[in-house]
Amino acid sequence: MTTRATLLAFLALTACGDAADAPEAVAPETATVAPDAAPATAAPERVYTGTLQDGDDTLVSGEFLDPYEVIAREGQWIRAQVLSGDFDPYLMVLSPTGDQTEVDDSAAGNTSMTKAVLEATEAGKWTIVVTSFAPGETGDYELTFDVLDTRPDDADEGQQVMEPEPPAEPPTDV
């Protein structure tokens, strides 16, 4: 099963149970910007501290995860950043219909911070998932996120994970 399918199945399962059944460590936090509201300014920046630890739900591949929810209107910008001195953070952002963006800044050599900045392509409840790059990593983290009405200056800083390019064709003998 792919990471995306696993995460979507996890989110669907947690949404089906009643609140008493949901593990406290993965209860999503929800920002207060309603998708049909038209505020003059976007929601203020949110800062959460958390811990990836034994007992948290995991992806099939073994990474612990903590989901957070934020409501955004189409065209707004979602900016999320995770800092950790304990593990290599990794972000996944899921749209209301399940489209997934994965973000890992380790390609630039940064293993203590990852940042996602993306435009909401649809209105509704988005899920920001804090996880780690490698299975079994644990530790404390700080998640900061906000929803903005205009494109932020740092919109190009969140580095998207991309499929590796295919190897170049070997030269043919002439």
C-alpha positions as CSV (number, residue, x, y, z in Angstrom):
1,M,0.0,0.0,0.0
2,T,1.4,3.4,-0.8
3,T,2.1,6.0,1.8
4,R,-0.8,8.2,0.5
5,A,-3.3,5.3,0.6
6,T,-2.1,4.4,4.1
7,L,-2.5,7.9,5.3
8,L,-5.9,8.3,3.7
9,A,-7.0,5.0,5.2
10,F,-5.7,6.2,8.7
11,L,-7.5,9.5,8.4
12,A,-10.7,7.8,7.3
13,L,-10.6,5.3,10.2
14,T,-10.0,8.0,12.8
15,A,-12.8,10.0,11.4
16,C,-15.2,7.1,11.7
17,G,-14.6,6.4,15.4
18,D,-16.1,8.5,18.2
19,A,-13.9,11.0,20.0
20,A,-13.4,8.6,23.0
21,D,-11.8,6.0,20.6
22,A,-9.4,8.4,19.0
23,P,-5.8,8.3,20.4
24,E,-5.1,11.6,22.1
25,A,-1.6,11.9,20.5
26,V,-3.1,12.2,17.0
27,A,-6.2,14.3,17.7
28,P,-6.0,16.9,15.0
29,E,-5.9,20.6,15.8
30,T,-8.1,22.8,13.8
31,A,-7.5,26.5,12.8
32,T,-10.5,28.8,12.9
33,V,-10.7,30.1,9.3
34,A,-14.0,29.0,7.8
35,P,-13.9,28.3,4.1
36,D,-17.0,30.4,3.3
37,A,-15.9,33.3,5.5
38,A,-14.3,36.3,3.9
39,P,-12.1,37.8,6.7
40,A,-10.1,40.9,6.0
41,T,-7.0,39.1,7.1
42,A,-6.1,35.4,7.4
43,A,-5.9,33.3,10.6
44,P,-3.0,34.2,12.8
45,E,0.1,32.0,12.9
46,R,-0.4,28.9,15.0
47,V,2.4,27.3,17.0
48,Y,2.1,23.8,18.4
49,T,4.7,21.6,20.2
50,G,4.4,17.9,19.9
51,T,6.3,14.7,20.2
52,L,6.6,11.8,17.8
53,Q,6.8,8.8,20.1
54,D,6.2,5.1,20.6
55,G,2.4,4.5,20.7
56,D,1.6,7.1,18.1
57,D,-0.1,5.9,14.9
58,T,2.4,5.2,12.1
59,L,2.6,5.0,8.4
60,V,2.9,1.5,7.0
61,S,6.6,2.1,6.5
62,G,7.0,2.8,10.3
63,E,7.2,6.6,10.6
64,F,5.2,8.0,13.5
65,L,2.8,10.8,12.6
66,D,0.7,13.6,14.1
67,P,-2.0,15.2,12.0
68,Y,-3.3,18.8,12.3
69,E,-6.2,20.2,10.4
70,V,-6.6,23.7,9.0
71,I,-9.5,25.2,7.0
72,A,-8.7,27.3,4.0
73,R,-10.5,28.9,1.1
74,E,-9.5,28.2,-2.5
75,G,-6.7,30.7,-3.4
76,Q,-5.4,31.1,0.1
77,W,-1.9,30.1,1.0
78,I,-1.0,27.4,3.6
79,R,2.4,27.8,5.2
80,A,3.8,25.1,7.6
81,Q,7.2,24.6,9.1
82,V,8.5,21.9,11.4
83,L,11.6,22.3,13.5
84,S,13.2,19.4,15.5
85,G,16.6,18.8,17.0
86,D,15.6,15.2,17.8
87,F,14.7,13.8,14.3
88,D,14.7,14.6,10.6
89,P,11.2,16.1,10.1
90,Y,9.1,15.5,7.1
91,L,5.7,17.1,6.1
92,M,2.8,15.8,4.2
93,V,-0.1,18.2,3.3
94,L,-3.4,16.6,2.2
95,S,-6.1,18.6,0.4
96,P,-9.8,18.1,1.3
97,T,-10.1,15.6,-1.6
98,G,-6.9,13.7,-0.7
99,D,-4.3,15.2,-3.0
100,Q,-1.0,14.9,-1.2
101,T,2.1,17.1,-1.2
102,E,5.2,15.8,0.4
103,V,7.9,18.1,1.6
104,D,11.5,17.3,2.7
105,D,14.2,19.9,2.9
106,S,16.9,17.4,3.6
107,A,17.9,17.6,-0.1
108,A,19.4,20.9,0.8
109,G,21.3,19.4,3.7
110,N,18.9,20.6,6.4
111,T,17.8,17.7,8.6
112,S,16.3,19.8,11.5
113,M,13.7,21.8,9.5
114,T,11.2,21.3,6.8
115,K,8.8,23.8,5.3
116,A,5.8,23.7,3.0
117,V,4.2,26.7,1.3
118,L,1.4,26.0,-1.1
119,E,-1.7,27.6,-2.5
120,A,-5.0,26.0,-1.6
121,T,-6.4,24.6,-4.8
122,E,-9.8,23.9,-3.2
123,A,-11.8,25.1,-0.2
124,G,-12.2,22.9,2.9
125,K,-10.3,21.1,5.6
126,W,-6.6,20.5,4.8
127,T,-4.5,18.1,6.9
128,I,-0.9,18.9,7.8
129,V,0.9,15.7,8.8
130,V,4.1,15.9,10.9
131,T,6.2,12.8,10.5
132,S,9.9,11.8,10.1
133,F,12.0,11.0,7.2
134,A,13.0,7.6,8.5
135,P,11.0,4.9,10.3
136,G,11.0,4.8,14.1
137,E,12.4,8.3,14.6
138,T,11.1,10.0,17.8
139,G,11.4,13.3,19.6
140,D,10.0,16.7,20.2
141,Y,9.1,19.2,17.4
142,E,7.6,22.6,16.9
143,L,5.0,23.1,14.1
144,T,4.2,26.6,13.0
145,F,1.4,27.1,10.4
146,D,-0.8,29.8,9.1
147,V,-3.3,30.5,6.3
148,L,-2.6,33.7,4.3
149,D,-4.8,35.6,1.8
150,T,-1.9,36.6,-0.4
151,R,1.2,34.8,-1.7
152,P,3.9,35.0,0.9
153,D,7.4,36.2,0.1
154,D,8.8,32.7,1.1
155,A,6.5,30.8,-1.2
156,D,9.4,29.3,-3.1
157,E,11.2,28.0,0.1
158,G,9.3,24.8,0.6
159,Q,11.1,22.2,-1.4
160,Q,8.9,19.6,-3.0
161,V,10.0,16.0,-3.1
162,M,10.2,14.9,-6.7
163,E,10.7,11.6,-8.5
164,P,14.3,11.1,-9.4
165,E,15.1,11.8,-13.0
166,P,15.8,8.7,-15.1
167,P,19.5,8.1,-15.8
168,A,20.9,9.5,-19.0
169,E,21.1,7.2,-22.0
170,P,24.5,5.7,-22.3
171,P,26.5,6.9,-25.3
172,T,26.2,4.6,-28.2
173,D,29.3,3.4,-30.0
174,V,29.8,5.1,-33.3
